[in-house]
Amino acid sequence: MSRWPTVTIGEVADPVDRSEAPLPGVTYRQVGVRLWGEVAYERESMDGVETKYKTLNRVEAGDIIVNKIWARNGSVSVVTPTLGGCFCSGEFPLFRPRPESLDPQWFYWITKTRWFWEACDRQSRGTSGKNRLRPQRFLEITIPLAPIEEQRRVVEKLNRLAILQDRAKRASLSSVAAIGLLPAGLRAVRFAALAARLQPVPLGSIGDVRLGKMLSGNRTDAEDGIPYLRNANVQWDSLDLTSVYRMQLPKEQVATYSLKLGDVLVCEGGDIGKSAIWSGEIDSCLFQKALHRIRLDQSLVDPRFLLHHIMWCAESGQFADVKTQTTIAHLTGVQLKAHRLFLPSLHEQQKMVHDLDKVTGLVDRARRNATAASEATEALKRSALAGVLGH
């Protein structure tokens, strides 16, 4: 509950209309409003002949702008000075705060609160089922209102908090971006050193390389369906298993395209070199079209060594010229089998893998810490808003 008295928006703001008929040959800057209390922004400009609306409404700095359709999802904001002179359609009603009663920035911070989004949602519900927020209903929403000078003091503190939060977020992202370059840098150094002293061997001579085919079966959601991986499931050194399809398949396909521990999966197209290792996350899983499966003699080759080797090739541009007759980049089975592998002893491979995985782990930890820090600062901002503008 806010310590300030409440008023309806209609008591401190008025509808404003600066409508103009759009003219052919005149360029109109357009304004939009993002969801969940984010800022209003400038959309693409258009010629007056391109709009279906008979009139457009000119916005000015300090206007409250409301998206009739998406106000229930927090699509309400305050126009910034850089957006003054832009235009919006009648789907975005405008309101002007009364300067003696309502500071626009006070209202801007209100638009970032959950209780305000919920109030907009309640006011949007109607008998038509369209859930639009009519201007009059918007004006009936109640908000906390401090004296104008107190509003400005609070706004100054909230703005200062937002600046500090933004600086912290930028510094965190910058440090994570810098740290994120370390694995590729270390791969470049270590594999270049191997290439300088070892003769390459073709991958096909030490591993079974097989390209998946379009499985001939029927998709099913039944638990007895056979799970299979697609290109979309393979990321850079990880598997995304949030969406794994299943299929009813003949036994011979299950045997041919099954996965075993340590199989290296490489995407045929898209991001060439994107690869991951199968660790048995799903029982009886197969691989399908657009994925290469590489099965190694693990007494000779560490699967993670090959994974880092492939990523080094991708990072150093060695797959840049991979194309097929369609001019779309594809890594064919022939090309992958001919892939030049610089292969030291198994002991040296495992030492390199240990060093590279250690650096990769540090990067992952830094990213998790950055995410946690960002969530903590967001929680701090929400707490500050709740303390000042709770309703």
C-alpha positions as CSV (number, residue, x, y, z in Angstrom):
1,M,0.0,0.0,0.0
2,S,1.4,3.4,-1.0
3,R,1.8,6.1,1.7
4,W,0.4,8.6,-0.8
5,P,-3.3,9.4,-1.4
6,T,-4.8,8.0,-4.6
7,V,-6.6,9.8,-7.4
8,T,-8.0,8.7,-10.7
9,I,-5.8,9.5,-13.8
10,G,-8.7,11.6,-15.0
11,E,-8.2,14.0,-12.1
12,V,-4.6,14.8,-13.1
13,A,-4.4,14.2,-16.9
14,D,-6.5,15.2,-19.8
15,P,-7.1,13.6,-23.3
16,V,-5.2,15.5,-26.0
17,D,-5.9,15.6,-29.7
18,R,-3.4,17.0,-32.2
19,S,-4.7,15.1,-35.2
20,E,-3.7,15.9,-38.7
21,A,-4.8,14.5,-42.1
22,P,-1.8,12.6,-43.6
23,L,-0.6,14.1,-46.9
24,P,1.0,12.2,-49.8
25,G,4.7,13.0,-50.2
26,V,5.1,14.0,-46.5
27,T,7.2,11.7,-44.3
28,Y,5.7,10.9,-40.9
29,R,7.9,9.6,-38.0
30,Q,5.9,6.9,-36.1
31,V,5.9,6.1,-32.4
32,G,5.2,2.7,-30.8
33,V,5.0,1.5,-27.2
34,R,6.7,-1.7,-26.0
35,L,5.1,-4.1,-23.5
36,W,5.6,-4.4,-19.7
37,G,6.5,-0.8,-18.9
38,E,9.3,-0.4,-21.4
39,V,9.9,2.9,-23.2
40,A,8.0,4.3,-26.1
41,Y,10.2,4.0,-29.2
42,E,10.5,5.4,-32.8
43,R,9.2,3.0,-35.5
44,E,9.9,3.1,-39.2
45,S,8.9,6.3,-40.9
46,M,6.2,6.3,-43.6
47,D,4.9,8.4,-46.4
48,G,1.4,9.9,-45.8
49,V,0.0,7.9,-48.7
50,E,0.9,4.6,-47.0
51,T,-1.4,4.8,-44.0
52,K,-5.0,3.5,-43.9
53,Y,-5.9,6.1,-41.2
54,K,-7.7,9.3,-42.1
55,T,-5.9,11.2,-39.3
56,L,-2.7,10.8,-37.4
57,N,-2.1,12.2,-33.9
58,R,1.1,14.2,-33.2
59,V,2.8,13.4,-29.9
60,E,4.9,15.8,-27.7
61,A,7.4,15.2,-24.9
62,G,5.6,14.4,-21.7
63,D,2.5,12.9,-23.3
64,I,1.1,9.7,-21.8
65,I,0.6,7.3,-24.7
66,V,-1.6,4.2,-24.4
67,N,-1.9,1.2,-26.7
68,K,-5.6,0.3,-26.7
69,I,-5.0,-3.3,-27.5
70,W,-2.0,-4.1,-25.5
71,A,-2.4,-1.8,-22.5
72,R,-3.4,-4.9,-20.5
73,N,0.2,-6.2,-21.1
74,G,1.8,-3.0,-19.9
75,S,1.9,-1.1,-23.3
76,V,1.6,2.3,-21.7
77,S,4.5,4.9,-21.5
78,V,5.5,8.5,-21.5
79,V,6.8,10.2,-24.6
80,T,10.5,11.2,-24.4
81,P,11.9,14.5,-25.8
82,T,13.5,12.6,-28.8
83,L,10.1,11.3,-29.8
84,G,8.4,14.7,-29.8
85,G,6.9,15.4,-33.3
86,C,6.3,11.7,-34.1
87,F,2.8,10.5,-35.0
88,C,0.5,7.7,-33.9
89,S,-2.8,6.4,-35.0
90,G,-6.1,6.5,-33.1
91,E,-5.2,3.2,-31.6
92,F,-2.8,5.1,-29.3
93,P,-4.8,7.7,-27.4
94,L,-2.8,10.5,-25.8
95,F,-3.2,12.2,-22.4
96,R,-1.5,15.3,-21.1
97,P,-0.5,15.5,-17.4
98,R,-1.6,18.6,-15.6
99,P,1.8,20.2,-14.7
100,E,0.7,21.5,-11.3
101,S,-0.5,18.0,-10.2
102,L,1.4,15.2,-12.1
103,D,5.0,15.0,-13.1
104,P,5.3,12.9,-16.4
105,Q,8.2,11.0,-14.9
106,W,6.2,10.1,-11.8
107,F,3.7,8.5,-14.1
108,Y,6.5,6.9,-16.2
109,W,7.6,5.0,-13.2
110,I,4.0,4.0,-12.4
111,T,3.8,2.4,-15.8
112,K,6.6,0.0,-14.7
113,T,4.6,-1.5,-11.8
114,R,2.7,-4.8,-11.9
115,W,-0.3,-3.4,-10.1
116,F,-0.7,-0.8,-12.8
117,W,-0.6,-3.5,-15.6
118,E,-3.2,-5.4,-13.6
119,A,-5.4,-2.3,-13.4
120,C,-5.1,-1.8,-17.2
121,D,-6.0,-5.4,-17.7
122,R,-9.2,-5.1,-15.5
123,Q,-10.2,-1.9,-17.3
124,S,-9.7,-3.6,-20.7
125,R,-12.2,-6.3,-20.2
126,G,-15.5,-5.8,-21.9
127,T,-18.5,-7.5,-23.3
128,S,-17.1,-7.4,-26.9
129,G,-14.3,-9.8,-26.1
130,K,-11.8,-7.6,-27.8
131,N,-10.2,-6.5,-24.6
132,R,-9.4,-2.9,-25.7
133,L,-8.8,-0.2,-23.2
134,R,-11.1,2.7,-24.0
135,P,-9.8,6.2,-23.1
136,Q,-12.5,6.8,-20.5
137,R,-11.8,3.5,-18.8
138,F,-8.1,4.4,-18.7
139,L,-8.9,7.7,-16.9
140,E,-10.8,5.8,-14.2
141,I,-7.6,3.9,-13.0
142,T,-6.4,5.1,-9.6
143,I,-2.8,6.0,-9.0
144,P,-0.8,7.2,-5.9
145,L,-0.1,10.9,-6.0
146,A,2.5,12.7,-3.9
147,P,2.7,16.5,-3.8
148,I,4.4,17.7,-7.0
149,E,7.7,18.6,-5.4
150,E,7.9,15.3,-3.6
151,Q,7.2,13.6,-7.0
152,R,10.2,15.3,-8.5
153,R,12.4,14.3,-5.6
154,V,11.3,10.6,-5.8
155,V,11.7,10.6,-9.6
156,E,15.3,12.0,-9.2
157,K,16.2,9.1,-6.9
158,L,14.6,6.5,-9.2
159,N,16.3,7.9,-12.2
160,R,19.6,7.8,-10.4
161,L,19.0,4.2,-9.4
162,A,18.2,3.3,-13.0
163,I,21.5,4.9,-14.2
164,L,23.5,2.9,-11.7
165,Q,21.6,-0.2,-12.7
166,D,22.3,0.4,-16.4
167,R,26.0,1.1,-15.7
168,A,26.3,-2.1,-13.7
169,K,24.6,-4.1,-16.4
170,R,26.8,-2.7,-19.2
171,A,29.9,-3.3,-17.2
172,S,28.8,-6.9,-16.5
173,L,28.0,-7.6,-20.1
174,S,31.3,-6.0,-21.2
175,S,33.3,-8.2,-18.9
176,V,31.4,-11.3,-19.9
177,A,31.9,-10.5,-23.6
178,A,35.6,-10.1,-23.0
179,I,35.8,-13.3,-21.0
180,G,33.7,-15.1,-23.6
181,L,36.6,-14.6,-26.1
182,L,38.9,-16.7,-24.0
183,P,38.0,-20.2,-25.2
184,A,38.3,-19.3,-28.9
185,G,41.6,-17.6,-28.2
186,L,43.0,-20.5,-26.4
187,R,41.8,-22.9,-29.1
188,A,43.5,-20.7,-31.7
189,V,46.8,-20.9,-29.9
190,R,46.8,-24.6,-29.0
191,F,45.5,-25.9,-32.3
192,A,47.8,-23.6,-34.3
193,A,50.7,-25.1,-32.4
194,L,49.5,-28.7,-33.2
195,A,49.2,-27.7,-36.9
196,A,52.7,-26.5,-36.9
197,R,54.2,-29.8,-35.9
198,L,51.8,-32.6,-36.9
199,Q,50.8,-34.0,-40.2
200,P,47.0,-33.9,-40.6
201,V,44.9,-37.1,-41.0
202,P,41.5,-37.1,-42.6
203,L,38.7,-37.5,-40.1
204,G,37.2,-40.3,-42.2
205,S,40.2,-42.5,-41.5
206,I,39.7,-42.6,-37.8
207,G,36.0,-42.2,-37.3
208,D,32.7,-43.4,-38.7
209,V,31.0,-40.4,-40.2
210,R,27.3,-40.9,-41.1
211,L,24.8,-38.3,-42.3
212,G,21.3,-38.7,-41.0
213,K,18.4,-39.2,-43.4
214,M,14.8,-38.3,-43.4
215,L,13.3,-41.0,-41.2
216,S,10.3,-42.7,-42.8
217,G,7.8,-42.9,-40.1
218,N,4.9,-41.1,-38.5
219,R,5.3,-38.4,-35.9
220,T,3.7,-39.3,-32.6
221,D,3.4,-37.9,-29.1
222,A,3.1,-41.3,-27.6
223,E,5.7,-42.4,-25.1
224,D,6.5,-45.5,-27.0
225,G,7.6,-43.4,-30.0
226,I,11.3,-43.3,-30.8
227,P,12.9,-39.9,-29.9
228,Y,15.2,-38.3,-32.4
229,L,17.3,-35.2,-32.7
230,R,17.2,-32.5,-35.3
231,N,19.5,-29.7,-36.4
232,A,17.6,-27.4,-33.9
233,N,18.6,-29.6,-31.0
234,V,22.3,-29.1,-31.5
235,Q,23.9,-25.9,-30.2
236,W,27.5,-24.8,-29.7
237,D,28.9,-27.5,-27.3
238,S,25.5,-28.2,-25.9
239,L,22.2,-29.9,-26.7
240,D,18.8,-28.1,-26.5
241,L,16.4,-30.9,-25.5
242,T,13.4,-28.8,-24.7
243,S,11.7,-30.0,-27.9
244,V,12.5,-33.6,-28.9
245,Y,10.2,-35.2,-31.4
246,R,9.1,-38.9,-31.5
247,M,8.3,-41.2,-34.4
248,Q,7.0,-44.7,-35.0
249,L,9.9,-46.3,-37.0
250,P,10.9,-49.7,-38.5
251,K,13.6,-51.6,-36.5
252,E,16.2,-51.2,-39.3
253,Q,16.1,-47.4,-39.1
254,V,16.4,-47.6,-35.3
255,A,19.6,-49.6,-35.6
256,T,21.1,-47.5,-38.3
257,Y,20.5,-44.1,-36.8
258,S,20.9,-44.8,-33.1
259,L,23.2,-42.7,-30.8
260,K,25.8,-44.0,-28.4
261,L,27.8,-42.3,-25.7
262,G,30.5,-40.1,-27.0
263,D,29.0,-39.6,-30.5
264,V,29.8,-36.2,-31.9
265,L,26.9,-34.5,-33.7
266,V,27.7,-31.8,-36.3
267,C,25.1,-29.7,-38.1
268,E,25.1,-30.1,-41.8
269,G,23.8,-26.6,-42.5
270,G,23.0,-23.3,-40.8
271,D,25.9,-22.5,-38.5
272,I,28.6,-24.7,-40.0
273,G,30.6,-26.2,-37.2
274,K,27.9,-26.1,-34.6
275,S,28.4,-29.4,-32.8
276,A,27.8,-31.2,-29.5
277,I,28.5,-34.6,-27.8
278,W,25.8,-37.1,-27.1
279,S,25.9,-38.2,-23.4
280,G,22.9,-40.5,-23.3
281,E,20.5,-37.8,-22.1
282,I,17.5,-39.7,-23.6
283,D,17.2,-43.5,-23.8
284,S,17.1,-45.0,-27.4
285,C,17.6,-41.7,-29.1
286,L,18.3,-41.4,-32.9
287,F,19.6,-38.6,-35.1
288,Q,17.8,-37.4,-38.2
289,K,18.4,-35.5,-41.4
290,A,20.7,-32.5,-41.4
291,L,22.9,-34.0,-38.6
292,H,26.2,-35.7,-39.1
293,R,27.1,-38.3,-36.5
294,I,30.8,-39.1,-35.9
295,R,31.6,-42.2,-33.9
296,L,35.2,-42.5,-32.8
297,D,37.5,-45.1,-31.5
298,Q,37.8,-43.5,-28.1
299,S,41.1,-45.3,-27.4
300,L,42.6,-43.1,-30.1
301,V,40.5,-39.9,-30.1
302,D,38.8,-38.1,-27.2
303,P,35.4,-36.9,-28.4
304,R,35.8,-33.6,-26.7
305,F,39.1,-33.1,-28.5
306,L,37.3,-33.5,-31.8
307,L,34.6,-31.1,-30.7
308,H,37.1,-28.4,-29.8
309,H,38.9,-29.1,-33.1
310,I,35.7,-28.6,-35.1
311,M,34.9,-25.4,-33.3
312,W,38.4,-24.1,-33.9
313,C,37.9,-24.7,-37.6
314,A,34.6,-22.8,-37.5
315,E,36.1,-19.9,-35.5
316,S,39.2,-19.7,-37.8
317,G,37.1,-19.6,-41.0
318,Q,38.1,-23.0,-42.3
319,F,34.5,-23.9,-43.2
320,A,33.9,-20.5,-45.0
321,D,34.1,-22.0,-48.5
322,V,31.9,-25.0,-47.8
323,K,29.1,-24.9,-50.4
324,T,27.0,-27.2,-52.5
325,Q,25.4,-26.7,-55.9
326,T,22.6,-24.7,-54.3
327,T,25.1,-22.0,-53.1
328,I,23.7,-22.5,-49.6
329,A,26.4,-23.5,-47.1
330,H,26.2,-27.2,-46.3
331,L,28.9,-29.5,-44.8
332,T,28.6,-32.7,-46.8
333,G,29.7,-36.1,-45.6
334,V,32.5,-36.1,-48.1
335,Q,33.8,-32.8,-46.9
336,L,33.6,-33.8,-43.2
337,K,35.4,-37.1,-43.8
338,A,38.2,-35.2,-45.5
339,H,38.3,-32.8,-42.6
340,R,42.0,-32.3,-41.7
341,L,42.6,-33.4,-38.1
342,F,45.8,-32.6,-36.2
343,L,45.9,-35.5,-33.8
344,P,48.4,-35.7,-30.9
345,S,48.6,-38.6,-28.4
346,L,45.5,-39.4,-26.4
347,H,47.2,-38.1,-23.3
348,E,47.9,-34.7,-24.9
349,Q,44.4,-34.6,-26.3
350,Q,43.0,-35.1,-22.8
351,K,45.3,-32.4,-21.4
352,M,44.1,-29.9,-24.0
353,V,40.5,-30.8,-23.3
354,H,41.0,-30.3,-19.6
355,D,42.5,-26.8,-20.2
356,L,39.9,-25.8,-22.7
357,D,36.9,-27.1,-20.7
358,K,38.3,-25.3,-17.6
359,V,38.3,-22.0,-19.4
360,T,34.8,-22.7,-20.9
361,G,33.6,-23.4,-17.3
362,L,34.9,-20.1,-16.1
363,V,33.0,-18.3,-19.0
364,D,29.8,-20.2,-18.1
365,R,30.2,-19.3,-14.4
366,A,30.8,-15.6,-15.4
367,R,27.6,-15.6,-17.5
368,R,25.6,-17.2,-14.6
369,N,27.0,-14.6,-12.2
370,A,26.1,-11.8,-14.6
371,T,22.6,-13.1,-14.9
372,A,22.2,-13.4,-11.2
373,A,23.5,-9.8,-10.8
374,S,21.1,-8.5,-13.4
375,E,18.2,-10.3,-11.6
376,A,19.3,-8.9,-8.3
377,T,19.4,-5.3,-9.6
378,E,16.0,-5.8,-11.2
379,A,14.7,-7.1,-7.9
380,L,16.1,-4.0,-6.2
381,K,14.4,-1.7,-8.7
382,R,11.0,-3.6,-8.2
383,S,11.5,-3.3,-4.4
384,A,12.2,0.5,-4.7
385,L,9.1,0.9,-6.9
386,A,6.9,-1.1,-4.5
387,G,8.2,0.9,-1.6
388,V,7.4,4.2,-3.2
389,L,4.6,3.5,-5.6
390,G,3.0,0.4,-4.1
391,H,-0.8,0.5,-4.5
